[in-house]
């Protein structure tokens, strides 16, 4: 009998996950994930995700959904599955799908109100450049595009 209630039992809806950690495997199974025997058969290699514990069930679900959401784009860009913070993931997907965007268009697509004086998007781009190199996200005449790693 699963540890979690029936409400959350199927929240991961048979997403194929690989992990060698038997405790995480049980938790993920209880949440409805399908634990695979091989990382090559998995949608997500859970052991590659850096999970800060303690973590709530909704936070865990969001991380897993972010990993499966548009992973083909992430794999195309990085050459492998890479877990990114949600905002960074969304920015990369937006830039790839739209062949680049202005900072205003990125903010609009992410639901950041134009009147809000926050630099959360700029900070996320800065962190991506810091991690993957300044040429990873390029700004050409106000249009941000994916460059190279």
N, C-alpha and C positions, 0 to 999 in steps of 0.2 A: 504494500500500500504506500503510495507516494506521501512524502512528508508534507507537501503543499496541498492546498485545497483543490477541488475539481475546477474552480474558476481559473486558476493559473496553470493547471495541468497541461493544457495544450497551447500555451502561449507561444511556444517556439515552433509550433506547427511543423514538426518533422524536419526541421533544418538539420542537415547532415554535419555533425561536428566531430572532430577528432581530438581526443585528449588522453594522455597517459595517467592523469590524476583520477584515481577511482572515486574520490569524494566529489570532485566537480562533475565527473561523468554521471554519478547518481543524481546530483542536483539538476543537471541539464536534462537528464532522462525524465525526471519528475516534472520538469517544465514542458515536456513534449518534444524535446530534441531527439534526433536519431543519432546515437553514438556509433561512429564507424571504426573499423579496425585498421584503417589505413588513411594517412593524411591525403593521399592522392584521390581518395573517394569523397573527401569532405568538402563542404561549402566553406567551412571555417576550421582552421587549426587553432583550437582554443588556447593551446600552450604558447602560441605566439602573441597572444593578447596580454598586455600588462594590466591585470585587474587589481585595482586598489581595494583592499578589504578593510573594513566591512563595506558591503555594497547591498543596496536594496534590490529586490526582484525587478522593479521597473527600470532601474539603472542598468542592470545586467541585460535585460531584454533590449534596451535601446542600443547598448554597445553591440550586441549580436546582430540586431537589425541593421545598424550602421555598417557592420562588416559585410553583410550580404547585399546591401543596397549598392548597386552599381559597381560591384567588385570587378566586373570585367574592365571597367575604365581604369580602376586602380591598378589592376594587373597589367594592363596595356602600358600604363605610364611608368610603373616601377619594375615591371618584369616579374612580380610576385605579389602575393597577398600581403598587404601592409595595413596594420590598424592605425588609424589616425583619429585624433579627437574629432568630434562630430562637425564642428565648424570648419576645420581644415578639410575634412572629407567633402563636405558640401561645396566648398569653394573650388576644389580641384574638379569635381564633377561638373559644376556650372561652367567653369572655364573651358573644359574639354568639350562639353556638349554645344557650347555657343561659339567656339573658336575665339574665345576672348571676350571680355566685358570691361566696361568702365567701372570704377569703384562705386559710382552711384547705382549702376545697373546690378552690380553684385549685392549691394545693400538692399535694393528693392526686392531682388529675387529671394533674399534671405529673410525678408520681413522687417528689416531695420528701418525705422521711420526716418525720413530725411531730416527732420527737425532735431533729432536726437544727437547730442554732441558726444558720441561715443566713438572710440577708435578700435572697437572689438574686431572688425573686419581687417583693418590695417595691421593690427597686432597679430592676427592669425596668419596673414600673408608674411609678416616679418618672421614669425616662428617657422613657417615652411621654408623660407629662404635661409634662415639660420641653420636649420637641420639638413636641408638638401642642397644648399648652395644658392648664391645670389642669382644665378642664371636659371634657377628652377621656375620661378615665376617672373616673367619679364614685363616691364611697363614700357610700351611703345606709344608715345603720344597720348597717354591717358587710357590706353587699352591694355588690360592685363591679359597675358596669355601664358600657357604652359610652355616653358623653354625646355631645358634639358638638365638632367641630374649630373 
